[in-house]
Amino acid sequence: MQARRRTTVLAVVAVAVAVAAVVGLHGLRGSGHEAHAQLAMLDRTLLPVSNPAPLEVPALAAADGRGFDGKRLRGRWSLVFFGFTSCPEVCPTTLATLARFARDPASGIASGDTQVVFVSIDPENDTPQRIGTYLQAFDPRFVGVTGDSAALERFAAAAGAGYAANGASMDHSTSVFVVDPQGRLAGVLLHPQDPARIRADLGSLRG
């Protein structure tokens, strides 16, 4: 129960950071109670980012054997999710939802207009091979990525994702970060649970 509570707190912080990006702030101000109050005002599943800027993507390793950097986020829409393969609940639930979304022809996955990128934040245990095997259970088209701790921290910070070690486990954001074909952070999907809602929110960002 405590691990789940910590995950919730990190999710709140990550969303509050996204809120700050939407209103053009450069940092999160206020107490945790104020962050909760901000979230209570947001009865929505999508936070679009105003004035999006190119996302900093350090050199990472992909499960398909190719390198991964900002170039692989250009030319299509990307749904980026940070997690780890031994995650007991949030990761498999979110990836299963994204897999259902990917089976919809309107998702753009089959055409290559959209991709799902799973970024492991547990480089000590998640090798590219292990990530690739893990993603096969959800959708073999998903791109699996990892790297050294410093590179992952930079990538997560650029996206606004929060994570931290919690003993033998990891606490992390539950949101999915949407990157546009120019490689810019365009929005944040908050706790995505409904494939139809993901499709609608992505459609609103596409315009």
C-alpha positions as CSV (number, residue, x, y, z in Angstrom):
1,M,0.0,0.0,0.0
2,Q,2.8,2.4,0.8
3,A,4.5,1.8,-2.6
4,R,1.2,2.6,-4.3
5,R,0.9,5.8,-2.2
6,R,4.4,6.8,-3.2
7,T,3.7,6.2,-6.9
8,T,0.6,8.4,-6.6
9,V,2.6,11.2,-5.0
10,L,5.2,11.0,-7.8
11,A,2.4,11.1,-10.4
12,V,0.9,14.2,-8.8
13,V,4.3,15.9,-8.9
14,A,4.8,14.9,-12.6
15,V,1.4,16.2,-13.5
16,A,2.0,19.4,-11.6
17,V,5.2,19.9,-13.6
18,A,3.1,19.5,-16.7
19,V,0.7,22.0,-15.4
20,A,3.6,24.4,-15.0
21,A,4.7,23.8,-18.6
22,V,1.2,24.5,-19.8
23,V,1.0,27.9,-18.1
24,G,4.5,28.8,-19.1
25,L,6.2,28.5,-15.7
26,H,9.8,27.3,-15.3
27,G,9.4,25.4,-12.0
28,L,6.9,24.0,-9.6
29,R,6.0,26.3,-6.7
30,G,3.9,25.6,-3.7
31,S,3.2,22.7,-1.3
32,G,2.0,19.3,-2.1
33,H,-1.5,20.4,-1.0
34,E,-1.4,23.2,-3.6
35,A,-0.4,20.7,-6.3
36,H,-3.4,18.5,-5.3
37,A,-5.6,21.6,-5.5
38,Q,-4.4,22.3,-9.0
39,L,-5.2,18.7,-10.0
40,A,-8.6,18.9,-8.5
41,M,-9.4,21.8,-10.9
42,L,-8.4,19.7,-13.9
43,D,-11.3,17.4,-14.9
44,R,-9.5,16.2,-18.0
45,T,-7.3,13.4,-19.4
46,L,-5.0,15.6,-21.5
47,L,-2.7,18.5,-20.7
48,P,-1.6,20.2,-23.9
49,V,1.8,22.0,-23.6
50,S,1.9,25.6,-24.7
51,N,4.9,26.8,-26.8
52,P,6.4,23.3,-27.2
53,A,10.1,23.1,-27.6
54,P,12.3,20.3,-29.0
55,L,12.8,17.6,-26.4
56,E,16.3,16.9,-25.3
57,V,17.0,13.2,-26.0
58,P,20.5,11.9,-25.0
59,A,21.9,8.9,-26.7
60,L,20.1,5.8,-25.5
61,A,19.9,2.1,-26.5
62,A,16.9,0.5,-28.2
63,A,15.7,-3.1,-27.9
64,D,15.7,-3.3,-31.7
65,G,19.5,-2.9,-31.8
66,R,19.5,0.6,-33.2
67,G,20.6,3.7,-31.3
68,F,17.9,6.0,-30.0
69,D,18.0,9.8,-30.0
70,G,15.9,12.8,-30.9
71,K,15.9,11.8,-34.6
72,R,13.8,8.7,-33.8
73,L,11.1,11.0,-32.3
74,R,10.8,13.1,-35.5
75,G,8.5,12.5,-38.5
76,R,5.7,10.8,-36.4
77,W,3.7,11.2,-33.2
78,S,5.2,9.4,-30.2
79,L,3.6,8.2,-27.0
80,V,6.4,8.0,-24.4
81,F,6.0,6.0,-21.2
82,F,8.6,5.7,-18.4
83,G,8.6,2.5,-16.4
84,F,10.4,-0.8,-15.8
85,T,9.8,-4.5,-16.7
86,S,9.3,-5.8,-13.2
87,C,6.7,-3.1,-12.3
88,P,3.8,-5.1,-10.7
89,E,0.8,-2.9,-11.7
90,V,1.1,0.5,-13.4
91,C,3.4,-0.5,-16.3
92,P,1.5,-3.7,-17.4
93,T,-1.8,-1.9,-17.1
94,T,-0.7,1.1,-19.1
95,L,1.1,-0.9,-21.7
96,A,-2.0,-3.2,-22.1
97,T,-4.1,0.0,-22.6
98,L,-1.6,1.3,-25.2
99,A,-1.7,-2.1,-26.9
100,R,-5.5,-1.9,-27.3
101,F,-5.1,1.6,-28.6
102,A,-2.5,0.4,-31.1
103,R,-4.9,-2.3,-32.5
104,D,-7.2,0.5,-33.6
105,P,-6.5,1.4,-37.3
106,A,-7.2,5.0,-36.4
107,S,-4.3,5.0,-33.9
108,G,-1.7,5.5,-36.7
109,I,0.5,2.7,-35.3
110,A,0.0,0.4,-38.3
111,S,0.7,3.2,-40.8
112,G,3.8,4.4,-38.9
113,D,2.3,7.8,-38.2
114,T,2.4,7.0,-34.4
115,Q,4.8,5.0,-32.3
116,V,4.8,3.9,-28.6
117,V,8.1,4.3,-26.8
118,F,8.7,2.5,-23.5
119,V,11.6,3.9,-21.6
120,S,13.0,1.7,-18.8
121,I,14.2,3.6,-15.8
122,D,15.8,0.5,-14.3
123,P,19.1,0.1,-16.3
124,E,20.6,-2.1,-13.7
125,N,18.1,-4.9,-14.4
126,D,16.5,-4.0,-17.8
127,T,18.8,-4.8,-20.7
128,P,17.6,-3.9,-24.2
129,Q,17.1,-7.7,-24.8
130,R,14.9,-8.0,-21.7
131,I,12.9,-5.0,-22.6
132,G,12.3,-6.3,-26.1
133,T,11.1,-9.7,-24.7
134,Y,8.8,-7.9,-22.3
135,L,7.2,-5.7,-24.9
136,Q,6.5,-8.7,-27.1
137,A,3.7,-9.6,-24.7
138,F,2.0,-6.3,-25.4
139,D,2.8,-5.3,-29.0
140,P,6.0,-6.1,-30.9
141,R,5.8,-2.7,-32.6
142,F,6.5,-0.9,-29.4
143,V,10.0,0.6,-29.2
144,G,11.9,-0.3,-26.0
145,V,14.6,2.1,-24.8
146,T,17.1,2.3,-21.9
147,G,20.5,3.8,-21.2
148,D,22.8,4.8,-18.3
149,S,21.3,6.5,-15.3
150,A,22.6,10.0,-16.2
151,A,21.1,9.8,-19.7
152,L,17.7,8.5,-18.4
153,E,17.5,11.2,-15.8
154,R,18.1,13.9,-18.4
155,F,15.5,12.4,-20.7
156,A,12.9,12.1,-18.0
157,A,13.6,15.6,-16.7
158,A,13.2,17.0,-20.2
159,A,9.8,15.3,-20.5
160,G,8.7,16.2,-17.0
161,A,8.5,12.5,-15.8
162,G,9.3,11.7,-12.2
163,Y,10.8,8.5,-10.9
164,A,12.9,7.4,-7.9
165,A,14.2,4.1,-6.5
166,N,12.2,2.6,-3.7
167,G,14.2,-0.2,-2.2
168,A,14.2,-3.0,-4.7
169,S,11.4,-1.3,-6.7
170,M,10.9,2.0,-8.5
171,D,8.3,4.7,-8.1
172,H,7.4,6.6,-11.3
173,S,5.0,8.7,-13.2
174,T,1.9,7.1,-14.5
175,S,1.3,9.6,-17.3
176,V,2.2,9.2,-21.0
177,F,4.1,12.0,-22.7
178,V,3.1,13.0,-26.3
179,V,5.8,14.1,-28.6
180,D,4.9,15.7,-32.0
181,P,6.6,15.0,-35.4
182,Q,9.0,17.9,-34.8
183,G,10.3,16.2,-31.7
184,R,8.6,18.6,-29.3
185,L,6.7,17.7,-26.1
186,A,3.1,18.5,-27.2
187,G,1.0,17.2,-24.2
188,V,0.6,14.8,-21.3
189,L,-2.0,12.0,-21.1
190,L,-3.0,11.8,-17.5
191,H,-3.4,8.2,-16.2
192,P,-4.5,6.8,-19.6
193,Q,-6.9,3.9,-19.1
194,D,-9.2,4.2,-22.1
195,P,-8.0,3.6,-25.7
196,A,-10.8,5.7,-27.1
197,R,-9.9,8.6,-24.9
198,I,-6.3,8.3,-26.0
199,R,-7.3,8.4,-29.6
200,A,-9.5,11.5,-29.0
201,D,-6.8,13.3,-27.0
202,L,-4.2,12.6,-29.6
203,G,-6.6,13.7,-32.3
204,S,-7.0,17.1,-30.5
205,L,-3.3,17.6,-30.4
206,R,-2.9,16.7,-34.1
207,G,-5.5,19.4,-34.8
